[in-house]
Amino acid sequence: MNQEKSAAYKKLVKDMWKIYPKYGKDPAQSDKVKLWAPYIDGENICQEINLYTYWQGLGYAEKTPRIKYLLVAQDFGNIFVKDSQKKISKQQIINGAEEGMEKFKKMDADKTILSCDSNNPPAAITDKNLIELFKILGYDILNNRYSDLFFTNFCLGYITYGKISYDYYWLEKDSLMFKRLCDILEPENILCLGKLTSECAYEALSGKDTWKKIYGGFTSYNDFIENHVELTVNCGKSTARFFPLAHCGGMGTANRNRNLPKQNNLLYYQKQDWAKIYEVNK
């Protein structure tokens, strides 16, 4: 174990707790504060940088393994209530928060894979597709944790209720945290889901406005995914390959494969994109 990396990661997690407000019993400011840290009764349930890390990356600070693939998604979504209604009562918010946090508290205690195992397959289309795509890289993430994988969302806050529009601002505010994470992990490859995530991650690691220089001239994000030159970024003392990818949720998958007949596999082009990653890393 690398003691320096372990200490740096633990400090990063604690600093993340300080940035986002605690979700309390009386969310009187819920109309003003859209993103929260996952607290309940004063206790932060998430002991990693992100709840997504419980799927792959759990316990990094204990062993500080080499990270071959860092997966970067956009945001975790709404963990505080079951539905995504825009108008719900404060009591519903409180009840939903407590139920959601108890679920993650149990998950932390028994180290279960986040909503994914062979007896409890994922409901989210993003996770289902991610399982299929990681098979191309040689990983069965449905049934196993791997020491060289690490999952996180770029945005480290969690929605209290309803939906919010994740624009550049919401992601940019966590850019320094993301850079610190990459400097600690020093991954060999960074896989970014979606254009906005890719833009923010690249600029966090390469400086402001660098995305415009590499993206300019392409007709679309699909064109960019297929034809960009090899991208690398500095992470700590190492250099990582940087892969802008289509998001594998419903909309991202539809956009990436929009020219295919409906009867064809909707992950067709994404599987080709991920196959290129595999070839580079063989």
TORKOL-4160 file (C-alpha; in steps of 0.2 Angstrom, whole numbers, padded with zeros to 4 digits, m for minus):
282
<pt num="1" X="0000" Y="0000" Z="0000"/>
<pt num="2" X="0006" Y="0018" Z="m0004"/>
<pt num="3" X="0004" Y="0027" Z="0012"/>
<pt num="4" X="0004" Y="0044" Z="0004"/>
<pt num="5" X="m0009" Y="0040" Z="m0009"/>
<pt num="6" X="m0020" Y="0032" Z="0005"/>
<pt num="7" X="m0019" Y="0048" Z="0016"/>
<pt num="8" X="m0022" Y="0059" Z="0001"/>
<pt num="9" X="m0038" Y="0049" Z="m0004"/>
<pt num="10" X="m0045" Y="0050" Z="0013"/>
<pt num="11" X="m0042" Y="0068" Z="0014"/>
<pt num="12" X="m0050" Y="0071" Z="m0002"/>
<pt num="13" X="m0066" Y="0062" Z="0004"/>
<pt num="14" X="m0067" Y="0072" Z="0019"/>
<pt num="15" X="m0064" Y="0088" Z="0009"/>
<pt num="16" X="m0079" Y="0083" Z="m0002"/>
<pt num="17" X="m0090" Y="0081" Z="0014"/>
<pt num="18" X="m0086" Y="0099" Z="0018"/>
<pt num="19" X="m0090" Y="0106" Z="0001"/>
<pt num="20" X="m0108" Y="0099" Z="0000"/>
<pt num="21" X="m0120" Y="0103" Z="0014"/>
<pt num="22" X="m0127" Y="0090" Z="0026"/>
<pt num="23" X="m0144" Y="0084" Z="0022"/>
<pt num="24" X="m0154" Y="0086" Z="0038"/>
<pt num="25" X="m0171" Y="0082" Z="0046"/>
<pt num="26" X="m0178" Y="0099" Z="0040"/>
<pt num="27" X="m0173" Y="0103" Z="0022"/>
<pt num="28" X="m0180" Y="0120" Z="0023"/>
<pt num="29" X="m0168" Y="0126" Z="0010"/>
<pt num="30" X="m0171" Y="0112" Z="m0002"/>
<pt num="31" X="m0178" Y="0125" Z="m0015"/>
<pt num="32" X="m0161" Y="0134" Z="m0014"/>
<pt num="33" X="m0149" Y="0120" Z="m0012"/>
<pt num="34" X="m0151" Y="0107" Z="m0025"/>
<pt num="35" X="m0136" Y="0096" Z="m0022"/>
<pt num="36" X="m0131" Y="0088" Z="m0005"/>
<pt num="37" X="m0119" Y="0076" Z="0003"/>
<pt num="38" X="m0127" Y="0059" Z="0009"/>
<pt num="39" X="m0129" Y="0062" Z="0027"/>
<pt num="40" X="m0142" Y="0056" Z="0039"/>
<pt num="41" X="m0143" Y="0060" Z="0057"/>
<pt num="42" X="m0126" Y="0069" Z="0056"/>
<pt num="43" X="m0117" Y="0054" Z="0048"/>
<pt num="44" X="m0110" Y="0053" Z="0031"/>
<pt num="45" X="m0115" Y="0036" Z="0024"/>
<pt num="46" X="m0103" Y="0037" Z="0009"/>
<pt num="47" X="m0085" Y="0033" Z="0014"/>
<pt num="48" X="m0078" Y="0034" Z="m0003"/>
<pt num="49" X="m0077" Y="0049" Z="m0015"/>
<pt num="50" X="m0094" Y="0044" Z="m0023"/>
<pt num="51" X="m0107" Y="0031" Z="m0021"/>
<pt num="52" X="m0103" Y="0025" Z="m0038"/>
<pt num="53" X="m0086" Y="0019" Z="m0031"/>
<pt num="54" X="m0095" Y="0006" Z="m0021"/>
<pt num="55" X="m0098" Y="m0004" Z="m0037"/>
<pt num="56" X="m0079" Y="m0003" Z="m0042"/>
<pt num="57" X="m0066" Y="0005" Z="m0032"/>
<pt num="58" X="m0072" Y="0001" Z="m0014"/>
<pt num="59" X="m0058" Y="0002" Z="m0001"/>
<pt num="60" X="m0045" Y="0010" Z="m0012"/>
<pt num="61" X="m0037" Y="0019" Z="0003"/>
<pt num="62" X="m0034" Y="0002" Z="0011"/>
<pt num="63" X="m0023" Y="m0005" Z="m0003"/>
<pt num="64" X="m0020" Y="0009" Z="m0016"/>
<pt num="65" X="m0020" Y="m0003" Z="m0031"/>
<pt num="66" X="m0015" Y="0001" Z="m0049"/>
<pt num="67" X="m0030" Y="0008" Z="m0058"/>
<pt num="68" X="m0031" Y="0002" Z="m0076"/>
<pt num="69" X="m0048" Y="0010" Z="m0080"/>
<pt num="70" X="m0056" Y="0025" Z="m0072"/>
<pt num="71" X="m0074" Y="0027" Z="m0077"/>
<pt num="72" X="m0081" Y="0044" Z="m0076"/>
<pt num="73" X="m0100" Y="0047" Z="m0077"/>
<pt num="74" X="m0109" Y="0063" Z="m0075"/>
<pt num="75" X="m0120" Y="0062" Z="m0059"/>
<pt num="76" X="m0128" Y="0049" Z="m0048"/>
<pt num="77" X="m0145" Y="0056" Z="m0049"/>
<pt num="78" X="m0159" Y="0057" Z="m0036"/>
<pt num="79" X="m0155" Y="0045" Z="m0021"/>
<pt num="80" X="m0167" Y="0054" Z="m0008"/>
<pt num="81" X="m0184" Y="0050" Z="m0015"/>
<pt num="82" X="m0191" Y="0036" Z="m0025"/>
<pt num="83" X="m0199" Y="0046" Z="m0039"/>
<pt num="84" X="m0194" Y="0062" Z="m0048"/>
<pt num="85" X="m0209" Y="0073" Z="m0046"/>
<pt num="86" X="m0205" Y="0091" Z="m0045"/>
<pt num="87" X="m0217" Y="0095" Z="m0032"/>
<pt num="88" X="m0217" Y="0084" Z="m0016"/>
<pt num="89" X="m0219" Y="0088" Z="0002"/>
<pt num="90" X="m0205" Y="0090" Z="0014"/>
<pt num="91" X="m0210" Y="0075" Z="0024"/>
<pt num="92" X="m0208" Y="0065" Z="0008"/>
<pt num="93" X="m0191" Y="0072" Z="0005"/>
<pt num="94" X="m0186" Y="0067" Z="0023"/>
<pt num="95" X="m0194" Y="0049" Z="0022"/>
<pt num="96" X="m0185" Y="0046" Z="0005"/>
<pt num="97" X="m0168" Y="0052" Z="0012"/>
<pt num="98" X="m0169" Y="0041" Z="0027"/>
<pt num="99" X="m0174" Y="0026" Z="0016"/>
<pt num="100" X="m0161" Y="0029" Z="0003"/>
<pt num="101" X="m0147" Y="0032" Z="0016"/>
<pt num="102" X="m0151" Y="0017" Z="0026"/>
<pt num="103" X="m0150" Y="0007" Z="0010"/>
<pt num="104" X="m0132" Y="0014" Z="0007"/>
<pt num="105" X="m0128" Y="0011" Z="0025"/>
<pt num="106" X="m0132" Y="m0007" Z="0024"/>
<pt num="107" X="m0122" Y="m0008" Z="0007"/>
<pt num="108" X="m0107" Y="m0001" Z="0016"/>
<pt num="109" X="m0108" Y="m0013" Z="0030"/>
<pt num="110" X="m0109" Y="m0029" Z="0020"/>
<pt num="111" X="m0099" Y="m0022" Z="0005"/>
<pt num="112" X="m0112" Y="m0028" Z="m0008"/>
<pt num="113" X="m0110" Y="m0022" Z="m0025"/>
<pt num="114" X="m0120" Y="m0007" Z="m0029"/>
<pt num="115" X="m0137" Y="m0013" Z="m0035"/>
<pt num="116" X="m0129" Y="m0026" Z="m0046"/>
<pt num="117" X="m0126" Y="m0044" Z="m0043"/>
<pt num="118" X="m0133" Y="m0060" Z="m0052"/>
<pt num="119" X="m0147" Y="m0061" Z="m0040"/>
<pt num="120" X="m0152" Y="m0043" Z="m0040"/>
<pt num="121" X="m0148" Y="m0036" Z="m0058"/>
<pt num="122" X="m0148" Y="m0018" Z="m0061"/>
<pt num="123" X="m0164" Y="m0008" Z="m0065"/>
<pt num="124" X="m0155" Y="0007" Z="m0073"/>
<pt num="125" X="m0152" Y="0005" Z="m0092"/>
<pt num="126" X="m0135" Y="0014" Z="m0089"/>
<pt num="127" X="m0129" Y="0000" Z="m0078"/>
<pt num="128" X="m0136" Y="m0013" Z="m0089"/>
<pt num="129" X="m0127" Y="m0007" Z="m0104"/>
<pt num="130" X="m0111" Y="m0003" Z="m0094"/>
<pt num="131" X="m0111" Y="m0022" Z="m0089"/>
<pt num="132" X="m0111" Y="m0027" Z="m0107"/>
<pt num="133" X="m0098" Y="m0014" Z="m0112"/>
<pt num="134" X="m0086" Y="m0019" Z="m0099"/>
<pt num="135" X="m0087" Y="m0037" Z="m0105"/>
<pt num="136" X="m0078" Y="m0031" Z="m0121"/>
<pt num="137" X="m0063" Y="m0025" Z="m0109"/>
<pt num="138" X="m0063" Y="m0042" Z="m0101"/>
<pt num="139" X="m0072" Y="m0038" Z="m0085"/>
<pt num="140" X="m0088" Y="m0046" Z="m0077"/>
<pt num="141" X="m0093" Y="m0031" Z="m0067"/>
<pt num="142" X="m0110" Y="m0038" Z="m0063"/>
<pt num="143" X="m0103" Y="m0052" Z="m0052"/>
<pt num="144" X="m0086" Y="m0046" Z="m0047"/>
<pt num="145" X="m0076" Y="m0031" Z="m0040"/>
<pt num="146" X="m0059" Y="m0028" Z="m0048"/>
<pt num="147" X="m0044" Y="m0020" Z="m0040"/>
<pt num="148" X="m0039" Y="m0011" Z="m0056"/>
<pt num="149" X="m0056" Y="m0003" Z="m0059"/>
<pt num="150" X="m0063" Y="0013" Z="m0051"/>
<pt num="151" X="m0080" Y="0021" Z="m0054"/>
<pt num="152" X="m0085" Y="0039" Z="m0050"/>
<pt num="153" X="m0096" Y="0053" Z="m0056"/>
<pt num="154" X="m0089" Y="0070" Z="m0060"/>
<pt num="155" X="m0102" Y="0079" Z="m0050"/>
<pt num="156" X="m0100" Y="0073" Z="m0032"/>
<pt num="157" X="m0117" Y="0080" Z="m0025"/>
<pt num="158" X="m0134" Y="0071" Z="m0025"/>
<pt num="159" X="m0150" Y="0078" Z="m0030"/>
<pt num="160" X="m0163" Y="0081" Z="m0015"/>
<pt num="161" X="m0179" Y="0079" Z="m0026"/>
<pt num="162" X="m0185" Y="0080" Z="m0044"/>
<pt num="163" X="m0172" Y="0084" Z="m0057"/>
<pt num="164" X="m0160" Y="0098" Z="m0061"/>
<pt num="165" X="m0152" Y="0103" Z="m0077"/>
<pt num="166" X="m0134" Y="0098" Z="m0076"/>
<pt num="167" X="m0126" Y="0111" Z="m0086"/>
<pt num="168" X="m0107" Y="0116" Z="m0086"/>
<pt num="169" X="m0108" Y="0125" Z="m0070"/>
<pt num="170" X="m0113" Y="0110" Z="m0060"/>
<pt num="171" X="m0099" Y="0100" Z="m0066"/>
<pt num="172" X="m0086" Y="0113" Z="m0066"/>
<pt num="173" X="m0088" Y="0116" Z="m0048"/>
<pt num="174" X="m0081" Y="0099" Z="m0044"/>
<pt num="175" X="m0066" Y="0100" Z="m0057"/>
<pt num="176" X="m0053" Y="0103" Z="m0043"/>
<pt num="177" X="m0059" Y="0088" Z="m0034"/>
<pt num="178" X="m0059" Y="0077" Z="m0049"/>
<pt num="179" X="m0041" Y="0083" Z="m0054"/>
<pt num="180" X="m0035" Y="0078" Z="m0036"/>
<pt num="181" X="m0043" Y="0061" Z="m0038"/>
<pt num="182" X="m0034" Y="0058" Z="m0054"/>
<pt num="183" X="m0018" Y="0064" Z="m0047"/>
<pt num="184" X="m0020" Y="0051" Z="m0033"/>
<pt num="185" X="m0026" Y="0036" Z="m0044"/>
<pt num="186" X="m0014" Y="0039" Z="m0058"/>
<pt num="187" X="m0025" Y="0029" Z="m0070"/>
<pt num="188" X="m0019" Y="0021" Z="m0086"/>
<pt num="189" X="m0035" Y="0025" Z="m0095"/>
<pt num="190" X="m0049" Y="0037" Z="m0092"/>
<pt num="191" X="m0066" Y="0033" Z="m0099"/>
<pt num="192" X="m0079" Y="0047" Z="m0100"/>
<pt num="193" X="m0097" Y="0044" Z="m0102"/>
<pt num="194" X="m0105" Y="0059" Z="m0113"/>
<pt num="195" X="m0100" Y="0075" Z="m0121"/>
<pt num="196" X="m0102" Y="0086" Z="m0106"/>
<pt num="197" X="m0093" Y="0074" Z="m0094"/>
<pt num="198" X="m0078" Y="0073" Z="m0107"/>
<pt num="199" X="m0077" Y="0091" Z="m0109"/>
<pt num="200" X="m0076" Y="0095" Z="m0090"/>
<pt num="201" X="m0064" Y="0081" Z="m0086"/>
<pt num="202" X="m0053" Y="0085" Z="m0100"/>
<pt num="203" X="m0052" Y="0104" Z="m0095"/>
<pt num="204" X="m0050" Y="0099" Z="m0077"/>
<pt num="205" X="m0034" Y="0089" Z="m0082"/>
<pt num="206" X="m0028" Y="0100" Z="m0096"/>
<pt num="207" X="m0033" Y="0118" Z="m0092"/>
<pt num="208" X="m0047" Y="0129" Z="m0097"/>
<pt num="209" X="m0053" Y="0130" Z="m0115"/>
<pt num="210" X="m0042" Y="0115" Z="m0120"/>
<pt num="211" X="m0058" Y="0106" Z="m0126"/>
<pt num="212" X="m0062" Y="0119" Z="m0139"/>
<pt num="213" X="m0045" Y="0116" Z="m0147"/>
<pt num="214" X="m0047" Y="0097" Z="m0149"/>
<pt num="215" X="m0066" Y="0098" Z="m0153"/>
<pt num="216" X="m0066" Y="0112" Z="m0165"/>
<pt num="217" X="m0069" Y="0106" Z="m0183"/>
<pt num="218" X="m0079" Y="0091" Z="m0179"/>
<pt num="219" X="m0097" Y="0090" Z="m0186"/>
<pt num="220" X="m0104" Y="0081" Z="m0170"/>
<pt num="221" X="m0099" Y="0072" Z="m0155"/>
<pt num="222" X="m0101" Y="0055" Z="m0164"/>
<pt num="223" X="m0089" Y="0062" Z="m0177"/>
<pt num="224" X="m0077" Y="0067" Z="m0163"/>
<pt num="225" X="m0078" Y="0049" Z="m0155"/>
<pt num="226" X="m0074" Y="0041" Z="m0171"/>
<pt num="227" X="m0060" Y="0052" Z="m0178"/>
<pt num="228" X="m0051" Y="0061" Z="m0164"/>
<pt num="229" X="m0032" Y="0058" Z="m0162"/>
<pt num="230" X="m0026" Y="0049" Z="m0147"/>
<pt num="231" X="m0029" Y="0060" Z="m0132"/>
<pt num="232" X="m0018" Y="0059" Z="m0116"/>
<pt num="233" X="m0018" Y="0069" Z="m0100"/>
<pt num="234" X="m0007" Y="0071" Z="m0085"/>
<pt num="235" X="m0012" Y="0063" Z="m0069"/>
<pt num="236" X="0000" Y="0065" Z="m0055"/>
<pt num="237" X="0017" Y="0058" Z="m0061"/>
<pt num="238" X="0009" Y="0048" Z="m0074"/>
<pt num="239" X="0001" Y="0050" Z="m0091"/>
<pt num="240" X="m0017" Y="0043" Z="m0095"/>
<pt num="241" X="m0025" Y="0039" Z="m0111"/>
<pt num="242" X="m0041" Y="0049" Z="m0112"/>
<pt num="243" X="m0057" Y="0042" Z="m0120"/>
<pt num="244" X="m0072" Y="0053" Z="m0124"/>
<pt num="245" X="m0087" Y="0040" Z="m0126"/>
<pt num="246" X="m0105" Y="0041" Z="m0128"/>
<pt num="247" X="m0116" Y="0040" Z="m0113"/>
<pt num="248" X="m0123" Y="0022" Z="m0111"/>
<pt num="249" X="m0140" Y="0028" Z="m0104"/>
<pt num="250" X="m0156" Y="0028" Z="m0115"/>
<pt num="251" X="m0153" Y="0045" Z="m0124"/>
<pt num="252" X="m0134" Y="0043" Z="m0126"/>
<pt num="253" X="m0136" Y="0026" Z="m0133"/>
<pt num="254" X="m0150" Y="0031" Z="m0145"/>
<pt num="255" X="m0139" Y="0046" Z="m0151"/>
<pt num="256" X="m0124" Y="0036" Z="m0154"/>
<pt num="257" X="m0133" Y="0023" Z="m0164"/>
<pt num="258" X="m0147" Y="0034" Z="m0172"/>
<pt num="259" X="m0142" Y="0028" Z="m0189"/>
<pt num="260" X="m0145" Y="0010" Z="m0186"/>
<pt num="261" X="m0162" Y="0001" Z="m0190"/>
<pt num="262" X="m0172" Y="m0002" Z="m0174"/>
<pt num="263" X="m0170" Y="m0021" Z="m0175"/>
<pt num="264" X="m0151" Y="m0019" Z="m0174"/>
<pt num="265" X="m0141" Y="m0020" Z="m0157"/>
<pt num="266" X="m0143" Y="m0003" Z="m0150"/>
<pt num="267" X="m0125" Y="m0004" Z="m0143"/>
<pt num="268" X="m0117" Y="m0008" Z="m0160"/>
<pt num="269" X="m0107" Y="0008" Z="m0162"/>
<pt num="270" X="m0103" Y="0009" Z="m0143"/>
<pt num="271" X="m0096" Y="m0009" Z="m0143"/>
<pt num="272" X="m0085" Y="m0004" Z="m0158"/>
<pt num="273" X="m0079" Y="0011" Z="m0148"/>
<pt num="274" X="m0075" Y="0000" Z="m0133"/>
<pt num="275" X="m0066" Y="m0013" Z="m0144"/>
<pt num="276" X="m0054" Y="0001" Z="m0149"/>
<pt num="277" X="m0050" Y="0004" Z="m0130"/>
<pt num="278" X="m0047" Y="m0015" Z="m0128"/>
<pt num="279" X="m0035" Y="m0015" Z="m0143"/>
<pt num="280" X="m0025" Y="m0001" Z="m0137"/>
<pt num="281" X="m0023" Y="m0010" Z="m0120"/>
<pt num="282" X="m0020" Y="m0028" Z="m0125"/>
